[in-house]
Amino acid sequence: MNNDIHHPPSRRVWMQSICRGLSGIALSEMIAGTLPAYAQQEGGSGMHGSGMHGILAEPHLPPRVKRVIFLFMHGGPSHIDTFDYKPELARLHGQPLPIPKPRIQFAQTGNLMQSPWGFRQYGECGAWVSDLFPEVAQHVDRLTFIKSLHGSNEAHGGALLKIHTGSDTFVRPSMGSWISYGLGTENENLPSFVTINPTLGHGGVRNFGSAFLPPIHQGTRIAGSGGQSKIENLVPTVSSQTQRLQLDWLRDIDRHHQQKTTDEDAAVAAIESRQQTFELAFRMQSEAIERFRTEDETQETLALYGINGGPTDGFGRQCLLARRLSEAGVRFVQVSHAYWDQHAELKEKHKELAAQVDRPIAGLLSDLARRGLLEETLVMWGGEFGRTPTAQGDNGRDHNPHAFTWWFAGAGVRPGISYGASDDFGFYAQQEKVHVHDLHATLLHLLGIDHERLTYRYGGRDFRLTDVHGTVVRDILKT
């Protein structure tokens, strides 16, 4: 007789079985790889911060921001063709760069190339914006520009990881995961971190992964195709009563295994974490589907986002979904747009890409403001780096991590200002330089988190989003 028949079935078998009953985005995205991640952990912190409320009983500081919407322009939009006006480029167009080029370059570039677009001043603050963004330009008095950002990696993969995780060389939790770990979600029926249409290249899932943090804090991925977000898998294939019975059964199995493996903290943590993802997937079915439906939005609102079947339709739908999720209590929502990597055809492609996002972004800002949400939500816009003022070929620019521009809007930041500056050509951050670590420290500060105190012990040391760096950029904060 085989004694194995008296043993409970393996966790893996039962979880595979439950997967067939608990369909949903949260399930398919959030449980991927949780057991291997914990199997590799040594001396980890267990499941601290794994609940819906995060690790912090209360924020370290008075929070200025409740939630974040991050508009990520994948590929590196050119700061000197969008928001960082450089008249010297026009004056010296076609001439050699009069300052040294970086010692390490992604590719060779030639002489200076002026922007193909004109710049104009807008608003009471008089901010200069190129003709690529005429609708966002109407909101400059709401925007806080940082024009002295700089990173450390010339390649997309490393630069994306630096922006998203604070490290371009090691596997680290993403900033959305750190925020989820610290603060949790405002809505127990929705995840605390959602990423809409993220790239699966250039770092891939690591850009929204939780690494050694509990897997419940990794981003829930919503894939986009032709501007439509994938929602069909949220529809349950079995009744909610059956799913509830399955979850209770799984919890009993988990409890049995925890009793038998009390000395295996990593395994127990993995079981608990996976159980939580199943529970969240189950709860999402009652609310997430409603958040995807836009039938209750007015035609005026749809038009505000450019949802009209034209080039703005896809990104407009994603921005509207970001507002709906944020309004429902999702702590960190990222919306990605690609692909701003114009080594050639800069004039044609940047024009095309900007036309896809300009109205939706302006619509999002207007919609948040009129609903009173901009007073408690921080909107961030930017890419992984900028581009060179020197030409690559006849009509292109190379990667430039030495200077680029982001902007913020909403809660906690001073509107209508520009902070920092690049040099006369936009090659190097020069005044009031802001490193990516400083950006992360400032973001956490706005959420009420001291970046030096939000840590997680793993592999014998304490880790944090900013590693051992980072200074809060206090001059951009509201007093």
N, C-alpha and C positions, 0 to 999 in steps of 0.2 A: 504493500500500500504506500502511496506517495504521501509523505507527511506534509508536503507543501500545500495540499488542499485545505488544511486546517488554518493556514495563514491568511490574513487579509490580502486582497489583491494589491499589487504594487501601486504606488501613487501615480506612476506614469500612465498605467493602463486606465485608471479611473479618470485622470485628468483628460486623457484623450477622448474618453467617452463623454465627459461633461462638455468638452469643446463642441461636440456635435449638437448639443442642446442649447448651449449658451452662445449663440452667434452674436457678433457685434464688433465694432471697431475696437473698443477698449480691450476686449478679450484677445483679439488676434494680434494687436500691437503691443499691449502692455505685458503679456506673460512671456513673450518671446525671449528666451535666453535667461530666465531668472535663475534656474537651478545652476547652470554653469557659473554664473556670476558669483553666487554664494559659495559654490564649491571651492572657488579659488580664494575666498576671503580668509584671512588669518587675523585673529585678534580684532575683528570688526566690532561695531557698536550694537550688534543685534538689531532689534526692530525699533529703536528710538526714532520717533518722528514718522512712523509708518501709518499712523492714523490720519483721519481726515483733517485734523486740526494742526498738524505739523509738530515739530519738536519744541517750539517756543510756546510756553504758557501765555506769554504776552510779548509783544515786540520789545527789542532792546531800547528803542527810541520812539518818540511820538511819530507814527507813520504819517507821511504826507500823501501817500498813494495807496489805494486799495488793490489795484490790479494794473496789468501792463498789456498793451498790444504792440507787438514788434513787427514792423513792416520791413522785411529783409529783402534787399535787392541783390540776388545772387549773381556773382560774376564781376562785381566791382564797377559801379557807375562812376563816370568821370566827374569828380568834384569841380574841376575847372570848366566844365561844360554845363553845370547845373546850378550850384549855389555858391561857388567860390570865385568871384569875379576877379580876373587878372588882366587889366588893360595893358600890362607890359608884354603879354603874349601877342597882342595885336601889333604893338609898336615894333617888336623885334621878330615878327613872324619870318620864318625861313632862315634866321641867323643861328649860329651855334649857341648852345646854352653857356652863359658866361660864368657859371659856377660849376664846381666838379660834380659829376654824376656819381651815384652810389657805387661803392666798391663792388657790391654784389648786385647784379641785375638779372631779372628773369630772362630778358632778351635785349639785344642791342637796339638802340633807337638813334634817330638822326637829329636834325635841327628842331628848333622851336616851331610849334604849330598853333596858330590862333584858334580860338573856338569858332566853329561854324555858325554859332548862334549868337544873336545879340542879347545883351543884358539890360534890364531896366530896374529902376527902383520902385518899390511898392510899399504901401502902408505908411502909417505914421513913423515907424521905425526907419524907413528908407532902405530896407534890405534889398540887395541886388539879387535878382533871380533871372535865369536865362529863359529864353522863349520856349524851352522844352517844357516848362511847368507853369503855364499861365494861370491855371486854376488853383494849384497849391499856392501860387504867389499871392492870391487874394487873402491868404491866411497868415501872412508873415508876422502880423502883430500878435499872433498866438504862438509863434514858433521860437524855439531857443536853439540857435545854431552853435555847434561846436566845430570850429574850422581848423583845429590843430591836433586832430586825432592821429596817432601813429601806432603801428604794430611792429611785428618782427619777422614776418615771413612773406616772401615774394610769390609763393605758390598758392593756388586756390585751396588745396586741401589743408595745408597748415594754417592758412589765414582764416578759413572758416572755423576750424577747431579752436583757434585762439579767440575769435569773437564769441563763439558759443560756449566754450568750456574753460577758457583762460589758459589753456596749454596747447601748444602746437606740436608737441612731441610725445605726450603720454595720454593714456585713456583717463579722462576725468569726467565727472558729472557735468551736465550742461547747466547753464544759468537758470533755465526754467525749472530744472530738477532741484537745484539748490533752493530756489524760492518756494517750490512746493514742499520740500523737506522742512524748511523753516516755518512756513505759515499755513500750509495745507490749503484746502479749498473752502470757499464760502458756501458751496452747495454740495451736499453729500451725494447727490444723484449725478454729478458731473465730475470729471477729473479736474485736478487743479492746474494741469498743463496740457494744452492742446496745440499741435502744430499742423497747419493747413498747407498741403501741397509742398512738403519739404523736398529738397533734393536728396536723392539716394546715392549721389556721387560726392566726391570731395569731402570725405569724412563720414558720409552716409549717416547711419543711425546714431553714430556717436555724437552728432550735433544736437540730438534731442534725447540722448540716452541718460540713464541715471548712474552708469558705471557701478561703483561700489556702494552707492546709496541704495536703500530699499527700492525694489523695482516699481512699487506703486507710484514712485515720483518721476518715472520717465514719461516723456511726452506721448500722448495719445495721437497717433498720426491719422489725419484725414486726407486721403489721397484726392487729388484733383485731376480731372480729365476733361479737356475742352471747356474748362470753366465750371464744370459741375462737380460738386463734392460728393464722394461716395457715401450714400446713406442706405442703400438697399440691404446691406448686411446687418443693419440694426434691427431688422424685423425678426422677431423670435420665430423659431421653427417648431417650438413646442409651447404648451401653455405655461403661464407664469407659475401655476401651482406645481406643475411637474418640475420646473426649474428650481423652485424653492425646495422641493424634496431632494433634488439632486445636490443642491448646495449643502443642505443639512447633513446629508449622507457623507459628502466629502469632508465636512467639518469633523464628523465623528471619526472618520478614517485618519484625518490629520491628528486628532487628539490622541488616538491610539498610538500613532507613530511617535508623537512627541513624548509620550510616556516611556517609550522604549529607547529613545535617543536623547535623553536629557543632557548627556555629555557631548552631544554633537550640535553645538550652538549654530553653526552655519547651516546645517541641514534643517534644523527647526525653524530658523529664520526664513529659509527658502519656502518651507511649507506655509508658514504664516503669510508671507508676502504673496504667494500665488493665490492663497485663499482670498486675500483682500481684492486681488484683481478680478476674480470671479464674482465676488460680491458687487464690486463697482460695475462690472459689465451688466449684471442683473438689474441694478438700480437704474443704469443709464437708459434701459429700454423704456422706462416710464416717462422720461423727460427729454432725452437727447433727440428723439425723432421730431418732437415739436420744435426744437431749436433749429432744425434744418428746413422746416417748412416756412416759406415766405408768403404764403397766400394771405396772411393777415397784414402784410405790409401794403401801404398805399402805393398807388401808381406814382405819386409824387416822390415817395421815398426811393422806389426802384429807379426812377429817373435821376435822383440825386447821386446815386452810385454808378450811373451809366449802365444799368442793367436793361439793355434794349436790343440784344442780339448782335451788336456791333463789336468793335475791338475792345471796348471797355467792359464787356459783359462778364467775362471770366473772372478778372480780378475784382470787379465790382461785387460779384456774388460772394467771393471769398472775404472781402472787407465787410460786407453786410453780415455774413456768418460770424466773423470775429466780433462785431458789435453785439450780436445776439448772444453769443457765448459769454462774452465779458459781462453783459448786462445780467446774465443768469448766475454769475458768480465764479466763472472760471478765472483763476488767479493770473495766469500767464498764457496769452494766445499769440502765436507767431503765424504770420502769413508770408509766404515766400513767393518771389517772382523772379523768373530767369529769362534770358541769360545775358547779362550786361558785360560781356567780355569781348569788346570790339578791338581786336588787334588789327582789324581792317574793317572797312565799311562803317566807320564810326558814325558818320553823318546819317546814313540810311537807317542803321539799326537802333541807335540811341533815340532817333526820332520815333521810330515804330514802337519801341518799348515804353518810352515816356507817354506816348499817346494811349497806351493800354492802362496806365496806372494813375495818370494825373487827375482825372475826374473822380475815380473811386476814392483816392486818398482825400481829396478835398471834400467829397461827400461824407466820408467817415468823420472827418473833423467837424463838419457842420452838424451831422446827425448826433454825434456825442455831445456837442455843445448845447443843442436845443433840448436834449433830454436831460441835461444837468449831469451827464456822466463824465464830461471832460474835467469836472471839478474834482473827480476822485480817480481818474484813469490817466495813466501816462502812455502816450503814443511815442514810439521810437521809429525813426527811419534811417536806414543806412545799409551799406554793403560791407564786404570783408576787407576792402582797401579801395584806394582811388586809382587814378591813372596818370601817366607821365605827361608833362607839358611838351615833351619832345615826341616827334612823330615816329611811328612804326610803319614803314612803307609810306604810301601816299596819303592814306586816310585811316589811320589807326593810332591807338595809344597802348602802351604796355602797362603791366601791373605796377602799382606804386603804393607800398605799405608805409612810406615815410611821411605822407600827409594825405588826409582825406577828411570829408565832412559828413557829420550826422546832424540830424535835428531831433529835438524833443518837442512835445506839445502836451499841455494839460497840467495835471496836478503837480504841485511841488516845485515847479521850475519857473524862472522869471521869463515872461513872454516878451517877444519883440527885441531880443538882444542877440549879438554874436559874440562868442567867447573864443579867444585864441585866434591865431592867424598863421597861415603858411607864408613862405617867402614870396617874393614878387612874381614868381612863376608857378608856384603851387607844387614844387618838388619836395620840400621838406617842411615839417611843422617847425615853427620858429618861435612864436610868442605864446606863452601860457600853454605849453605842450600838455596834451592829455593822452596818456597811454591807455591801452585796452584795459589794463588792470584798474586804472583810475575810473574808467567808464563803469566797470562792474561794481567797484566800491561805491560809486555815486548812486547807481541803480538800487543796490541793496539798502543804502542809507535812506533813500526816498520811501522805501517800503517799511522803514522802521527797524532795519537789521544792521547791526554793527558787523561789517565784513570780517573783522578780526576775531569775532566771537562765534560766528556760525561755522562750526567745524564738525568733522566726522573722523573718528579714529579708525584707521585701516592700515594694515601692514606695519603696525608699530609706530605710526606717526599720525599727527592730526593734520587733516587736509582742509582747505577752504577754497572757495571760488577764486580768490585773488592770490593764492599760494602764499608768498611772503612779501607781497608787494601791495600797491594800491593806496591812493590818497583821494578822499572825497573832494570833488570839485565844488567847493562851497559857494563860489561866486555866481554860480548859475541857479542857486536855490532861492526860493522866495523867503523873505525874512519874516 
